[in-house]
Amino acid sequence: MRSEKAFREFAGDLEGAFVSIGSGKRPGRVAVIGAGVLGASVGWNLSRLGAEVVFIDALQPGEGVTSWSFAWVNASNKTVRRSYFALNVAGMAAHRELAAAIGPDSWWYPSGHLRWADDPTVEMKLLQTAELLARWDYRVEVFTGAEARRLEPALTMPSEAPVVFYPDEAWVHGRRLVGRLVGQAVASGAELRSGTAVCDIGTGSDGSVRTVALSDGTRLDVDVVVNAAGPSSADVAALVARQLPMRREPGVVTRIDCAQVPIGRVLHAPHIEIRPDGDASVVLHSREIDALIDKGEETSELARMLLASARNVVAELGNSRIAGTRIAHRPIPADGFPSVGAVPSVPGYYEAVSHSGITLGPVIGRLLAAEIVSGSRDALLADFRPERFPS
Ligand SMILES: Cc1cc2nc3c(=O)[nH]c(=O)nc-3n(C[C@H](O)[C@H](O)[C@H](O)COP(=O)(O)OP(=O)(O)OC[C@H]3O[C@@H](n4cnc5c(N)ncnc54)[C@H](O)[C@@H]3O)c2cc1C
């Protein structure tokens, strides 16, 4: 544990963004259950604030949904509620700040995002959304297909079609980001226990969190637990007799190998989403193909369909090889919004459960760590508190 003085200096370093340190109680030992993008972000921030952090993951860090995400950092797809949009805009800013703090290399790709349609109704909706976002001060430009092809010469698209460009959007290499955050936290004293699952959370006579039991037989004394177990969050919540209602929403993601990646940006083309995934790989996803998962289609067939759609937009992907495909479950609380913060009926128990976790990881990590350390509840999270699901 750091000394009180070091703790205050650390907290002061964090751009004064969120903590009223003096008022808070030291959090003691915090078990972060799940080292995906959410757990890694919370744990990294806690570690910077001087907490004693132990990451516990049933797999290896970043191998859950975070590694099988489309991983597009955006707020343009989050207009359903103004407060949710604001949280996602804060998520984008938090990524830029994180890239400055830990270095952007190998995980942060602020390339912008191009979106277009082949159906007049969908096209009108895209343009209406772009207008709305411009009114909300979100940077957006509308190109013709010919102009968009100057940015992305490999694309097949009609020259006159309107193409919406969001220059501040990005994609993230989730597994590498998690590796960086957990690695830095461990280098400054955090502990990592991977390949072992939390199977019990013990509470004291006052109902507060006291211990976690692991599947390898270990029992750890802790003061705080953070439930960042992604799609398994409801199971972890059940360990403190809490019902966290989750929505079932599987998605299929395919990685393809290509000798040269022919695109540089996140693309929402008709029927297919495509993004680079490093120097020799591209990731494909489609909501239309997701809809076939529950109809019993084979995973390999879903991957083949994704690749066929991608070839219609980027012909150069024609010779690519499917490297891997995964059906992953979005970690979405039942009403579609994040569940982040303390659960007052179980002192010491906190949740960090969210879809769009790639976009939101850094901001949720920062706000939740501040709440754990100082008790401060940030207004950005007001609509997303766990209390809306009564225990
Ligand atoms: C198809 C698809 C596309 C997506 N596209 C986007 C996108 O474009 N942009 C975006 O922002 N978001 C997107 N998301 C959502 C985003 O990927 C997730 O919100 C995010 O990755 C969740 O991170 P997490 O840390 O909560 O979960 P995970 O990465 O799954 O991490 C949870 C960890 O908890 C561990 N765990 C579970 N139970 C236990 C236990 N009992 N004990 C110990 N460890 C445990 C698991 O091993 C896992 O490593 C997408 C998701 C899907 C499925």
The ligand as an SDF file (V2000), in Angstrom:
LIG
                    3D

 53 58  0  0  0  0  0  0  0  0999 V2000
  -20.4680   -8.4340  -31.3400 C   0  0  0  0  0  0  0  0  0  0  0  0
  -20.1100   -7.3080  -30.4120 C   0  0  0  0  0  0  0  0  0  0  0  0
  -19.7720   -6.0750  -30.9300 C   0  0  0  0  0  0  0  0  0  0  0  0
  -19.4560   -5.0230  -30.0740 C   0  0  0  0  0  0  0  0  0  0  0  0
  -19.0880   -3.8290  -30.6100 N   0  0  0  0  0  0  0  0  0  0  0  0
  -18.7690   -2.8040  -29.7940 C   0  0  0  0  0  0  0  0  0  0  0  0
  -18.3280   -1.5670  -30.3550 C   0  0  0  0  0  0  0  0  0  0  0  0
  -18.2220   -1.4230  -31.5690 O   0  0  0  0  0  0  0  0  0  0  0  0
  -18.0160   -0.5590  -29.4930 N   0  0  0  0  0  0  0  0  0  0  0  0
  -18.1200   -0.7130  -28.1400 C   0  0  0  0  0  0  0  0  0  0  0  0
  -17.8460    0.2530  -27.4180 O   0  0  0  0  0  0  0  0  0  0  0  0
  -18.5180   -1.8740  -27.5870 N   0  0  0  0  0  0  0  0  0  0  0  0
  -18.8520   -2.9210  -28.3820 C   0  0  0  0  0  0  0  0  0  0  0  0
  -19.2330   -4.1080  -27.8420 N   0  0  0  0  0  0  0  0  0  0  0  0
  -19.3640   -4.2140  -26.3910 C   0  0  0  0  0  0  0  0  0  0  0  0
  -18.0360   -4.3500  -25.7170 C   0  0  0  0  0  0  0  0  0  0  0  0
  -17.2120   -5.2540  -26.4200 O   0  0  0  0  0  0  0  0  0  0  0  0
  -18.2480   -4.8210  -24.2950 C   0  0  0  0  0  0  0  0  0  0  0  0
  -19.1400   -3.9330  -23.6420 O   0  0  0  0  0  0  0  0  0  0  0  0
  -16.9500   -4.8680  -23.4950 C   0  0  0  0  0  0  0  0  0  0  0  0
  -15.9450   -5.5700  -24.1710 O   0  0  0  0  0  0  0  0  0  0  0  0
  -17.2430   -5.5210  -22.1660 C   0  0  0  0  0  0  0  0  0  0  0  0
  -16.0640   -5.5640  -21.4160 O   0  0  0  0  0  0  0  0  0  0  0  0
  -16.0990   -6.2410  -19.9980 P   0  0  0  0  0  0  0  0  0  0  0  0
  -14.8020   -5.9650  -19.3790 O   0  0  0  0  0  0  0  0  0  0  0  0
  -17.3440   -5.8500  -19.2830 O   0  0  0  0  0  0  0  0  0  0  0  0
  -16.3200   -7.8080  -20.3150 O   0  0  0  0  0  0  0  0  0  0  0  0
  -15.2700   -8.9190  -20.7450 P   0  0  0  0  0  0  0  0  0  0  0  0
  -14.2790   -8.4410  -21.7130 O   0  0  0  0  0  0  0  0  0  0  0  0
  -16.0770  -10.1330  -21.1420 O   0  0  0  0  0  0  0  0  0  0  0  0
  -14.4990   -9.1990  -19.3910 O   0  0  0  0  0  0  0  0  0  0  0  0
  -15.1460   -9.8600  -18.3190 C   0  0  0  0  0  0  0  0  0  0  0  0
  -14.1290  -10.8050  -17.7150 C   0  0  0  0  0  0  0  0  0  0  0  0
  -14.7100  -11.3740  -16.5460 O   0  0  0  0  0  0  0  0  0  0  0  0
  -14.2090  -12.6570  -16.3980 C   0  0  0  0  0  0  0  0  0  0  0  0
  -15.1190  -13.3730  -15.4890 N   0  0  0  0  0  0  0  0  0  0  0  0
  -16.4240  -13.6740  -15.6710 C   0  0  0  0  0  0  0  0  0  0  0  0
  -16.9170  -14.2850  -14.5790 N   0  0  0  0  0  0  0  0  0  0  0  0
  -15.9030  -14.3540  -13.6870 C   0  0  0  0  0  0  0  0  0  0  0  0
  -15.7770  -14.8790  -12.3700 C   0  0  0  0  0  0  0  0  0  0  0  0
  -16.8160  -15.4430  -11.7040 N   0  0  0  0  0  0  0  0  0  0  0  0
  -14.5800  -14.8120  -11.7560 N   0  0  0  0  0  0  0  0  0  0  0  0
  -13.5010  -14.2380  -12.3830 C   0  0  0  0  0  0  0  0  0  0  0  0
  -13.5650  -13.7390  -13.6360 N   0  0  0  0  0  0  0  0  0  0  0  0
  -14.7540  -13.7890  -14.2640 C   0  0  0  0  0  0  0  0  0  0  0  0
  -14.1620  -13.2180  -17.8200 C   0  0  0  0  0  0  0  0  0  0  0  0
  -13.2030  -14.2520  -17.9150 O   0  0  0  0  0  0  0  0  0  0  0  0
  -13.7730  -11.9740  -18.6270 C   0  0  0  0  0  0  0  0  0  0  0  0
  -12.3940  -11.9300  -18.9040 O   0  0  0  0  0  0  0  0  0  0  0  0
  -19.5180   -5.1990  -28.6770 C   0  0  0  0  0  0  0  0  0  0  0  0
  -19.8350   -6.4540  -28.1470 C   0  0  0  0  0  0  0  0  0  0  0  0
  -20.1230   -7.4970  -29.0050 C   0  0  0  0  0  0  0  0  0  0  0  0
  -20.4460   -8.8490  -28.4400 C   0  0  0  0  0  0  0  0  0  0  0  0
  1  2  1  0
  2  3  1  0
  2 52  2  0
  3  4  2  0
  4  5  1  0
  4 50  1  0
  5  6  2  0
  6  7  1  0
  6 13  1  0
  7  8  2  0
  7  9  1  0
  9 10  1  0
 10 11  2  0
 10 12  1  0
 12 13  2  0
 13 14  1  0
 14 15  1  0
 14 50  1  0
 15 16  1  0
 16 17  1  0
 16 18  1  0
 18 19  1  0
 18 20  1  0
 20 21  1  0
 20 22  1  0
 22 23  1  0
 23 24  1  0
 24 25  2  0
 24 26  1  0
 24 27  1  0
 27 28  1  0
 28 29  2  0
 28 30  1  0
 28 31  1  0
 31 32  1  0
 32 33  1  0
 33 34  1  0
 33 48  1  0
 34 35  1  0
 35 36  1  0
 35 46  1  0
 36 37  1  0
 36 45  1  0
 37 38  2  0
 38 39  1  0
 39 40  1  0
 39 45  2  0
 40 41  1  0
 40 42  2  0
 42 43  1  0
 43 44  2  0
 44 45  1  0
 46 47  1  0
 46 48  1  0
 48 49  1  0
 50 51  2  0
 51 52  1  0
 52 53  1  0
M  END
$$$$
